[in-house]
Amino acid sequence: MGKYEDRTEGDEHGDVLAEASEVLIDEGGGSAPWAESHDEAWEERESRNQLKHVAGLGELQDVTEVEYRKVRLERVVLVGVWSSALTTQAKAEESLRELAALAETAGAVVCDGLLQHRIKPDAATYVGSGKAKEIADIVAREEADTIVVDDDLPPSQRRGLEDAAKVKVVDRTAVILDIFAQHATSREGKAQVELAQLEYMLPRLRGWGGSLSRQAGGRAAGADAGIGSRGPGETKIEMDRRVIRTRIARLRRQIREMAPAREVKRGSRRRYGLPTIAVVGYTNAGKSSLTNRLTGSSELVENALFATLDTAVRRAKARDGRLYAYVDTVGFVRRLPTQLVEAFKSTLEEVGEADVILHVVDGSHPDPFSQIDAVNEVLADIEGAESIPRLLVFNKADRCDEATLERLAALEPDAHIVSAYSGRGLDELRDAVEALLPTPGVHVEALLPYSAGSLLSQVREYGHVDSIEWLAEGVKVVADVDSRLAARLVECSVG
């Protein structure tokens, strides 16, 4: 026994809605567990009939007419559907704002942002046929080129919305993949992005009409096609799938072949016992800016999402002279496409092998704790990351008012509040990071000759020095070092 769901638009179907809102009785005489009350169904229908325009999206930027003519940016309309059972309207609006930032980073101009409240997306067109026509009118009025949906659309819904709106439809995953493709610079980064794009594209291939067939099977080719045209055939879409699968296999092999180069770099750090700090966080949280301030480097800093895709390693020196390294990693985002998580596993390995995880959060964001949750979800999938010590850092304190800073301090008393721009709190953060650096496992006392200056320098850089005494017969060193350096100290000792 099932319940009729009204998917049409218009007042002439009001009687159907009234019938659908009645409590249904199953064969045993009880209420169906998923039945809706009359009020809930009516409220859902009323909200479904209202497309909400999200404020702040589609407003004209301060661009001169000459600049606009010079670069004709792709014009997009954002569309989202939310359900009271899964989220709130405020969170749905924030998600659409984030999608607007993603679209702008990808090189588009946002004309409008629309939200629809309904129990679940329409199976055919995502928003329903009536709303699809309304959106088509808005797209035509705004002269938009593309509809961007704040969801991961299956191919059938994308095709249905495209046919109704008569413009290209892309989903959130496609936008993120496009940004990654623009920002990848290294050979490995480009291969990882291409792999993710092909895995996303494979189930979404489509083709129409005669172009589908390269050969026709049996007598389908007709009498005019001639000898050689008949056979089992292979459609063009099947041929495309075969080409993509072949390319995916080749890319996976190439990425595996790049692993030894990564291992060489990691191996050199392990060989010298160089501790590493993995800097992770939501995209555009200021990870690269903070890394630059802590290490004195000049890595790329850009106010854009996913500006950093390739892992960057920068050395720093502790107050006691010991060296360690910061590893700046790719930023995360809500609902990060599974294709990207899989493709960038080699990059995320750096997080799993770090000694400390520095989790950077944009303190000026309206909802920083949802970003913390999104990052923690990705970290939970990285092998070994759960056992690594973590430091939570709220960055961009210079953009926060005092009430916001007090709230952050009250909710996360162990977190550090810093500003990579002004330098606020960086000394305290640096001390906290250095306090978590692992102590090398071998305690040694050695008397080194004065000619072993380079070895003494390595002890200072890669070990934890307790004391150094300058004696007549040599330099007495008491330190904690790794086993490799301990063997060299014993070998070189004159005492």
N, C-alpha and C positions, 0 to 999 in steps of 0.2 A: 504494500500500500504506500503510495507516495504522495507528495505534496506538489501541487501545481505552482510553478513560479512564473509570475508575470514578467516578461522581458520586453513588452511593448511600451510605447510612449503614447500618451494622449488620455483625455478624460473619458473616452468612450469605453475604456476597459475598467472603469472604477468598480463595476459589479464583480468582475473577475477577482480583483484585489480583495474585496470583501469576502468572497468565497475562500480565497487562499489563506486569509488570516484566521479562519475558524480553527479551533483545536481539533485535530484529527484523532479519531479513536481507532486503535488497532483491533485485531481480531479478538484479543483477549480482553478488550474493554478498557484498556488503559490508554493514557495520552502518549503519542509518539514522542520520544525523548528529544527530538530535534525540532519539534513544532514551534512556531513563533506565535506570539500573541497578536491580536489585532493592532494594538498600539505600536508594537515594535515594527511590524510590517509596514504600517502607515508612515512611521517616522523614517524608516529606511527608504521608502519610495519618495517621500518629500525631499529628503537630502540628496537622493540620486538625481532628482530633477533639477538641482541647483549646482551648476559648475562654479566653484569658488575660485576667484582670481587671487593669487598670492601676491600680497603687496611687496613692492620693491623690485619685482622682476619685470623686465620689458621697458624700464624707464630709459630714455635716451641719454647716452653718455655725451660728454663734452668733446665732440669730435667735429672738426671743421669739414665743410663740404668737399674741399679738395682732398683731405685725407680719406674721406668716405669713398670718393670716386676712384682714388688710387688703389684701394684694397676693398673689394666687394666681399665682405664677410658673409658666411653662410648664416641665414636667418632661421632661427628655430623657435618652436613653441613647445613648452614643457607640459607634460600631462602625467598625472599621478592618480592612483586610486587607493583609498585607505578604508580600513574597517575598524569600527569601535572595539571589536574583540581582540584586535592585534596591536593597535597603537592609538595615540591620541592625535587630535587635529594639529596641536602645536608641533609634535614630532614629525608629522607628515609634512607640514610646511617647512620645517628645518631640513628635512631630507630633500625637498624640492629646491631649497636654496643651495644646498650642497651640489645638487645636479646642475644648477645654473652655473656655479663656479667651475664644475667639470667641463661644461659645454664651452664656457668662455676660454678656459685653458686650451681646449681642443681647437679654438679658432673660430668660434661662432658668436653671433650676437643674439641674445635672448630677447624675443619680442613679447612673450607673455608666458605665464605659468598658471596652469589650471589643475584643480584638485576635485575629484568626485568621491563622495562618500557612499559606499555600497557594501553589502555583506561580503561579496567576493567579486573579482573581475569577471566580466562577461566572457564566455568561452569563445565567442566568435570574433568580437572586435575590441575586447578589453574594457571598453567603456559603455557598450550597448549601441545599437544602431542609431537611435535618436541622437545621443550625445556625439557620436562619430560625425553626424551631419553638422551639428553645431560647431564642433571643432574644425570641420572643413571650412565653414564660413569664416571662422576666426583666422584660420591659416590664409584664406584668400584675402581677407581684409588687411592682414599684416604683411602680405606678400612674402610669406615664409617659404622656405625651401624644404624644411624637414620638421618632423615631429619627433621629439625625444621623450621616451617613456621612462618613468622612474621605477623600473622593474626589469626583471629578466624575462623577456617575452618569448614564448614558444613560437615557432614559425607560423602556425595557423593564425594566431592572434595578430601577428605582425602583418600578414598578408591581408587579413580582413580589414584592419585599420587603414592599411595603404589603399586598398580598393575603395574604401569609403571616403577617405580624405584626398585621394589623388596626388599625394606627395610621398616622399621617402619617409619611412619610419625606422628609427633605430632605438635600441634600448640602452640602459645604463651601462651594461657590460661592454657594448660596442664603443661607447664614448671613452671609457677607461682604457680599452685596448688601443684606441686611436692616440690617446695622450702618450701612452707608453711607446708607441711606434715613433712618435715625434721626438721623444727625449732620449731614446736609447742611442748610445754613442759607441760603446765597445763592441767587438765582434761577438762576444758571448751574450751581451745584453740584446743585440739585434736578433740573434738566433732564438733567444728565449721568448722575445715578443712575437716573432713570426710563428713560433710553435703554438703559442697561446691563441693567436689570431686564426690559424688554420684549424685548430681543435674547436674553436667557436664557430667557424664558418661551415665545417663539414656537415652537421645536421640541418643547416639552413640553406643549402643549395636549392635553387628552383629553376625551372625552365618551362617554356610553353611552346605549343604548336610543333611544326615540322622540324624545327631546329633540334628537337630532342633526339631524333633518330639519325644515327650514322648509317645503319643498315636496317632494313625492315625484315621482320621474320616471316617465313612461309610465303603466302601469296599476297601479303599486305602491301608489297611494293607496287603491285599492279603490273599490267602488261608492258607499260612504256618504260619501266625502270631498266629493263635489260638484264643480261647475264652479269652475275657478280654482285648484284644488289640485294639478292635474297640470302637469307641465312638467319642464324640465331640473333644476330644484331647486338649492338651495344649502344644504349642511349647516350646522348651527349652528357647528361647529368651523371650517368654511371662512370663515364670516362673521366669527368672532372673529379668525381670522388676518388677514383683510382689514382689520379695524379696527386691529389692532396694527401692521400694516405702514404704514397711513396715519399713525398716531400717531408711529411711528419716523421717517418722512420729515419730519413736522412738527417733531419735536424736533431732528433734525439741522439743519434750516433755521434754527431758533431759535438753536442753539449757534453756527452760522456767523455769524448776525447779531450775536451778542455779541462776535465777534472785534474789531470796530473799537474797542469800549470798552477791551479789553485793550491794544490797540495804542496807544491814547491814553496810557494809564498808562505803558506801556513807553517810548513815544516821549518823554515828558517826562523820564524818567530818562536816555535816550540823549542828549536835547538838552543836558542839563547835564553829560553825561559822568559820571553817578553809577554807580560800580562796584557790582555785586551779588554777593552770596554766597548760593548755593542750599544750604539746609540739608536734606539728604536722609537717609534711614535707615529701618530696620525700624520697624514700628508700635510705639508705646509705648517707644521707645528714649530718650525725653527730649528730643526736638528742640525742642519749644515751650519747655520749661523752660530749656534752654541758650540759646535765642534771647532769652528774657526777661532772663537774667543778662548776656548780652553787650550788649544794647541798652538795658536799664533799662525795658522795656515790661512790660505786664501782659496778654499774650495768654492765652487759655484754656489752662489746664493741668489735665489730668485723668488719673488712673491708670486708663486704659481704652484699648482698641485703637481706632484710627482716631478719636481725639477731634478731630483737625484734618483737615478735608476741603477747606476753602476756603483758597486761598493768602493768606498774610498777609505784608505787606512792612513792615519796621521799620528806621528809619534809625539809624545809629551814627556816632560821630565818632572818627577816628583820633587818635593822640597829636599829630600835626603839624597837627591842625585840619581835615583833609580829611574830607568826608562820604562814606559808602558805605551800602549797604542789605543787610539779611539777608532772604531770601525763605524763609519757613517753608512747606514743601510737605507733601502728603499722604504718610502712611507706606506702606511696602510690606509685603508678606507673602509667604511661600512659596506657590507656585502661585497667584499673583494672577490672578483670572479675566480671560481675554482681553477679555471685554466691558468690564471696568472700565478696562483699559489703553487700549483704543480710545476709550472715552467720555471719559477724563480726559487725552487727548492735549493738549488746550488748556491744562490746568493744568501738565502736565509740560513744556510749551514753555518755561516759566520756567527749568527746569534747563538746557535746551539753549542758552539765551541768557545764562547767568550767566558771570561772570568767574572765579569760584572755586566748587568744589563741596566743601561741608563734610559728610562722611559720618559721621553719629553712630551709634554702636553701643552697645547695652546691655552694658557690661562684666560685669555681675553675672549675665547669662544663662548657663545651663549650656553652651550651644554657640553662642558669639557668631560663630564663623567661618562657620557655615552661614547665619546671617543676613546676613553680609557678602556671601556668594555670591549669595543671593537678591536683594539690592539691586543687585549688579553686573549680574545678568541683566536686570533692568528697565532699568538705565541704558544697557546695550548697545543697547537698542531705541530710545533717544532720539537723534534726529539731532543731531550736533555735540557730544554729551556726552563722547565718548572723547578729544577734544583739549583739554578744560578741565582746568586744574590741580586736584588733589584733596588734601584733608587728611583723614586718618582719625582719628577721635576716639572713645575709649572713655569713655562717660559712666557715671554712678552708681558712681564709685570708692568712695563712702562705704559702699556695700553689699558691697564685695569684701574678702576677707581678703588678707593680704600675699602669700601663696603665689599667689593668683590674679593679683594685680597684677604680680608678678615674671614669671609665665608670659606674660601679655599683652605686657609690655615686651620679653621675649626673642623672642616670635614676630613682633611688629610693632615693631621698634625705632624706626621713624620716626613712629609714632602718638603722639598726645597722650592722656594719661590725666587725666581731669577729673571734677569733681563739680559739677553745676549746683546741688545742694542746699547743699553746704558751701563752694563757691567754689574748691576745690582746682584748681590748674593753669589757671585761667581767664586770668590775665595772660599766661602763656606762649602760650596758644592765641590770644589776641587779637593778640599780636605776630606770630605766625606767619601769621595771616590777613592782617594789614596789610602784611606783607612780600610777599605774593603779589598785592596789588592792582596792576592794570596802571597803568603810567605814561602819562599823556597824551602824545600824539604830537608836539606842537609846543613847541619851546623858545623862550622869548621873554625879552627884556630891555626893559623899558619904564619911562619916567619919568612917573608919574601925578601930576596935580595933587591937592592936599589935598582938593579938593571931590569926588573920585572915590572916596569911602569905600565906597560900596556895591559898586563894581566890585572894589576890593581885597578886600572880604569874600568875593565870589564866587571870586576866585583862591584864597583860603585854603581855601574849602569844597570846590571842585571841581577844584583843580589841585594839583600837587606843588611846593611853594615851596622854592627853594634858598636865597634870601636876600631880606631886605627892609631897605632903607637909608632913613633919614629925613634928607633933605637940605633945604637952604634953598629950592631951587627946586621940590621935590616929593618924592614917594616913589619910590625906585628899586626895581623888582621884577624878580627873576630867578626864573623858574618854568617848569614844564612844564604846559601846558594843552591843551585840545582846540582844534580849528580855529575853532569859533564864538567862544570866549572870546578866542583869540589875535587875531582880527580886531577885536574891541571894544577890546582893549588897545592895538593899533596906532593905531586911530582916536582914542582918548582921550589918547594919549601927547603930552607937551609937549616931548619931547627930539628 
